[in-house]
Amino acid sequence: ARRAARRPLTVLADTPEQADDATPQLAAEEREAASAVRAAIADLPPDLREAIILFEYEQKSHAEIADIVSATPKAVETRLYRAREQLRKRLQRWLVT
């Protein structure tokens, strides 16, 4: 199945080794942001959390996720939309405008 083009997931440095090339201030901000993202994902309802992890981190398609969670692809799309909206609200501080 062909997957629609999308922006790549930006992974922030969350270990000192990953942030070696950054300034100490930037490295601290990146660790704080990464921690905020992990906490925001952990706080999502289980069905939304599962969908966003499978899609963003495990790179599964909507159809693959639907099979895994016993839902329709449209239900997966809805869960991803709701998860992103909740994450966007919770992580507003970290979004680049």
Secondary structure, DSSP 8 states (H G I E B T S, - for coil): --------------STTTTTTS-HHHHHHHHHHHHHHHHHHHTS-HHHHHHHIIIIIS---HHHHHHHHT--HHHHHHHHHHHHHHHHHHTGGG---
